[in-house]
Amino acid sequence: MNTAPPTPPVPHGAPADAAARAAALVDDATAQDYARDGAVCLRGLLTPAELALLRAGIDANLAAPSPRAIVASRPDDPGFFIEDFCNWREIAPYRELIFGSALAAVAARLMQSRTARLYHDHMLTKEPGTRQPTPWHQDQPYYNVDGLQNVSFWIPADPVSRAATLEFAAGTHRGPWLMPRTFMTNEARWFPEGTLAELPDIEATRARADAPHPIVGWALEPGDAVAFHMLTLHATGGVEPGRRRRVFSVRFLGDDMRHAPRRWKTSPDFPGLADELPAGAPMEHPLFPLLWSDGDA
C-alpha cells in the first residue's frame, strides 16, 4: 500500500484548555445552528500562534507542492488557483496545528460526537485576481466515507471579503446526494445523466426572503473559520485584484463515519486503503488518527 510514508513524530496532543476553548467557541446555540444549517461561522478559532503555524505551513506547501497538488484555474485566468491535499505527515507546521490545537475538540462539539478523527487536510490558494469560481457542489460524493457526523473547517490565512468568501445553501446537508459535475465543463461525474437529482438553482432564489435554502456566508479575518457538513452545498467566487486568499481546510470524522470504497477515484485518493480497511468499517487506520475522545475532556 502506498498511501503515505511512515507516521512522523507528532505533537503532544490537544492543549489542556481544548475542551474549554471548544465550549466557548461552540455553545448550544452554535451546535443547533450547525445541525439546522450545515454551516456556521467561528470567530477567532485559531490563536495568534496557531495562525502563525498555519501561514508557515501554507507557505511551505506552496513552495514545494506535493504530487497530489492540482491547478484548478484555466490557463487564461489572470490569477492562479492551486489545491493540495493530505500533507500533515510531510509539513510539520500543519501537523503541529492539527494535533496541538483545539480543532478536534471543536469538531466533536459541532458533530455532537464522542470522538473526532482526522480525515484529511486541504490547502486552497487563489492568487490576486483569480477569476475561477468554485461552483455549487457537495463534497460527500468525492469522499470514501459515509455517515452523518462530519465537519470541514475552512480557515483563511488572509482577510476574505464577503464577495470572495465560501457560501452555503443552508439546510442542504439534510437532503440527498445531488449530481456531481465537473467544475469547468459541467459534465456529469460517475453517475449517468438523470440518475441523481440535479442541484437546485440556488442563485435564482438568492434574493428571496422565502428561499427554501437561504444562502449564508461571512467576511472573515485570519484565524476565523467556517465549519460545514460534507453534504452542504457550497460555492465561492474568484478573488479581487490585490487580494490573496490562502485557505487551509481540515476535515474530521465522528462516531458514525464508516469506510465507503467507491468505484470512482475519490478526491483525495487513498490508493490501497480498501485492501486494509473493509467497506463499512470504522476509519481506524494510521492515515486517520483519533485526535479527540470524551476521555480528553
C-alpha positions in Angstrom: 0.0 0.0 0.0 1.4 3.4 -0.9 -1.0 5.8 0.8 1.6 7.5 2.9 5.1 7.4 4.4 5.7 6.2 7.9 4.0 8.3 10.6 6.3 11.1 11.7 6.6 12.2 15.3 3.5 14.1 16.4 3.0 16.8 18.9 2.0 16.0 22.5 -1.7 16.4 21.7 -4.5 18.9 22.3 -3.8 21.7 24.7 -5.1 21.4 28.3 -7.7 24.0 27.7 -9.0 22.5 24.5 -12.3 21.4 26.0 -12.9 24.9 27.5 -11.9 26.6 24.2 -14.3 24.3 22.3 -17.1 25.1 24.7 -16.6 28.8 24.3 -16.5 28.6 20.5 -19.4 26.1 20.2 -22.2 26.9 22.7 -25.5 25.1 22.5 -26.9 27.7 20.0 -24.0 27.3 17.7 -24.3 23.5 17.7 -28.0 23.8 17.0 -27.2 26.2 14.1 -24.8 23.7 12.7 -27.4 20.9 12.9 -30.0 23.1 11.3 -28.0 24.9 8.5 -25.0 22.6 8.0 -22.7 25.6 8.2 -21.6 28.1 10.9 -19.0 30.8 11.4 -16.5 30.6 14.2 -14.7 33.8 15.0 -11.2 33.5 16.4 -10.9 29.8 16.0 -7.1 30.0 15.9 -4.9 31.7 18.4 -2.2 34.1 17.0 0.5 31.4 17.5 -1.7 28.8 15.7 -2.3 31.3 12.9 1.5 31.7 12.5 1.8 27.9 12.2 -1.0 27.9 9.5 0.8 30.6 7.5 4.1 28.8 7.8 2.6 25.5 6.7 0.8 27.0 3.7 3.9 28.9 2.6 6.0 25.7 2.8 3.3 23.8 0.9 3.2 26.5 -1.9 7.0 26.4 -2.1 7.0 22.6 -2.7 3.6 21.3 -3.7 3.1 17.5 -3.3 2.4 15.2 -6.2 -1.3 15.4 -5.2 -1.5 19.2 -6.0 -4.0 20.4 -8.6 -4.0 23.6 -10.6 -7.7 24.5 -10.6 -7.7 27.6 -12.7 -7.7 28.0 -16.5 -4.5 28.9 -18.4 -6.0 32.3 -19.4 -7.0 33.2 -15.8 -5.2 36.3 -14.7 -4.7 34.8 -11.3 -3.8 31.3 -10.2 -5.7 28.7 -8.1 -3.8 25.7 -6.6 -5.1 23.0 -4.3 -3.1 20.4 -2.4 -4.1 17.5 -0.1 -3.0 15.2 2.7 0.2 16.9 3.7 0.0 16.7 7.5 2.7 14.0 7.6 5.2 15.9 5.5 4.6 19.5 6.6 5.5 20.0 10.3 3.5 23.2 10.9 0.4 21.6 9.6 0.9 18.6 11.9 1.6 20.8 14.9 -1.5 22.9 14.2 -3.9 19.9 13.7 -2.6 17.8 16.6 -1.8 20.6 19.1 -4.8 22.9 18.8 -8.5 22.7 19.9 -9.6 21.9 16.3 -10.6 18.3 17.1 -12.4 19.3 20.3 -14.4 21.9 18.4 -15.1 19.4 15.7 -16.5 16.9 18.3 -18.9 19.5 19.7 -20.1 20.5 16.3 -20.7 16.9 15.2 -22.2 16.1 18.6 -19.8 13.1 18.7 -17.8 11.5 21.4 -14.8 11.3 19.2 -13.1 13.3 16.4 -10.8 11.6 13.9 -8.7 13.4 11.4 -9.8 12.7 7.8 -7.5 14.9 5.7 -6.1 18.4 5.2 -6.7 20.5 2.1 -4.8 23.7 1.1 -6.6 26.1 -1.3 -4.8 29.3 -2.5 -6.2 31.8 -5.0 -3.7 34.4 -6.0 -4.8 38.0 -6.6 -7.2 38.5 -9.4 -8.1 34.8 -9.8 -11.4 34.7 -11.7 -12.0 30.9 -11.4 -15.1 30.3 -9.3 -15.9 27.1 -7.5 -19.4 26.2 -8.5 -22.1 24.9 -6.2 -21.4 21.3 -5.1 -21.4 18.8 -2.3 -18.2 17.3 -1.0 -19.7 14.0 0.0 -19.6 12.3 -3.5 -15.8 13.0 -3.7 -15.1 11.1 -0.5 -14.7 7.5 0.5 -16.7 7.7 3.7 -20.4 7.6 4.7 -22.1 8.8 7.8 -23.7 11.9 9.2 -21.2 13.1 11.9 -18.6 15.0 10.0 -17.2 18.6 9.7 -14.9 20.6 7.5 -13.1 23.7 8.7 -12.3 26.4 6.1 -9.7 28.6 7.7 -8.3 31.7 5.9 -4.8 32.9 6.5 -5.7 36.2 4.8 -8.7 38.6 5.1 -11.6 37.3 3.0 -14.3 39.7 1.8 -17.9 38.8 1.7 -17.7 38.7 -2.1 -14.8 36.2 -2.1 -15.9 34.0 0.8 -17.3 30.5 0.8 -21.1 30.5 0.6 -23.5 27.8 1.7 -27.1 26.8 0.9 -28.4 26.4 4.4 -30.1 23.1 5.2 -29.0 21.2 2.1 -27.0 18.8 4.3 -30.3 17.1 5.2 -31.1 16.3 1.6 -29.9 13.6 -0.8 -26.8 13.3 -2.9 -27.1 15.6 -5.9 -25.5 15.1 -9.3 -21.8 15.9 -9.1 -20.5 17.7 -12.2 -17.1 18.8 -13.4 -16.3 22.3 -12.3 -15.0 23.6 -15.7 -17.2 21.8 -18.2 -20.3 20.9 -16.1 -20.3 17.3 -17.2 -21.9 14.6 -15.0 -19.3 12.7 -13.0 -19.6 9.0 -12.0 -23.3 8.7 -12.5 -25.3 8.6 -15.8 -27.4 11.7 -16.6 -30.8 11.5 -14.9 -29.8 9.0 -12.1 -29.4 11.6 -9.4 -31.4 14.8 -8.7 -29.9 17.9 -10.1 -28.7 20.8 -8.0 -31.4 23.3 -7.3 -30.9 26.8 -8.8 -29.6 28.4 -5.7 -28.7 31.6 -7.4 -32.3 32.1 -8.7 -33.6 32.3 -5.1 -30.6 34.4 -3.7 -32.7 37.5 -3.0 -35.9 35.7 -1.9 -36.9 36.0 1.7 -38.7 32.7 1.4 -35.9 30.8 -0.3 -36.0 27.1 0.6 -32.3 27.1 1.1 -31.1 30.6 2.1 -27.5 31.5 1.1 -25.2 32.2 4.1 -21.7 33.4 4.1 -19.4 35.6 6.1 -16.5 38.0 5.6 -13.6 36.5 7.6 -10.4 37.7 9.3 -7.3 35.5 9.5 -7.9 32.8 12.2 -11.7 32.9 11.8 -13.3 29.9 10.1 -16.4 28.5 8.7 -17.4 24.9 9.6 -19.6 22.9 7.3 -21.1 19.4 6.7 -19.9 17.3 3.8 -23.3 17.3 2.2 -23.9 21.1 2.5 -24.0 22.7 -1.0 -21.3 25.4 -1.1 -19.6 27.6 -3.7 -17.2 30.6 -3.9 -16.2 33.2 -6.5 -12.8 34.5 -7.5 -10.8 37.0 -5.6 -10.3 40.7 -6.1 -7.1 42.1 -7.7 -4.6 42.8 -5.0 -6.2 40.3 -2.6 -4.6 36.9 -2.0 -6.7 34.1 -0.4 -4.8 31.4 1.3 -7.1 28.9 3.0 -6.5 25.7 4.9 -9.3 23.2 5.3 -9.2 20.4 7.9 -11.8 17.6 7.9 -12.9 15.5 10.8 -15.0 12.3 11.2 -17.3 11.5 14.1 -18.6 8.3 15.7 -20.8 7.1 12.9 -18.5 7.6 9.9 -17.5 4.4 8.0 -15.3 3.5 5.1 -17.1 3.5 1.8 -14.8 2.5 -1.1 -16.1 4.0 -4.4 -16.0 2.6 -7.9 -14.5 6.0 -8.9 -11.3 7.8 -7.9 -12.0 9.9 -4.8 -10.5 13.3 -4.0 -8.3 12.9 -2.2 -7.4 9.4 -3.3 -6.2 6.7 -0.8 -4.7 4.0 -3.0 -4.7 0.6 -1.5 -6.9 1.5 1.5 -9.7 -0.9 0.5 -7.2 -3.7 0.9 -6.6 -2.8 4.5 -9.9 -1.4 5.6 -13.1 -3.2 4.7 -16.2 -1.4 3.4 -18.4 -0.4 6.4 -15.5 -0.5 8.9 -14.8 2.4 11.2 -11.9 4.6 10.0 -9.5 3.1 12.4 -6.2 3.4 10.4 -2.9 5.3 10.9 -4.0 7.6 8.0 -6.9 8.9 10.1 -5.6 9.4 13.7 -8.1 9.7 16.6 -7.5 13.2 17.9 -10.3 13.6 20.5 -12.5 11.5 22.6 -14.6 12.0 25.7 -11.7 11.0 27.8 -9.8 14.0 26.7 -12.3 16.4 28.3 
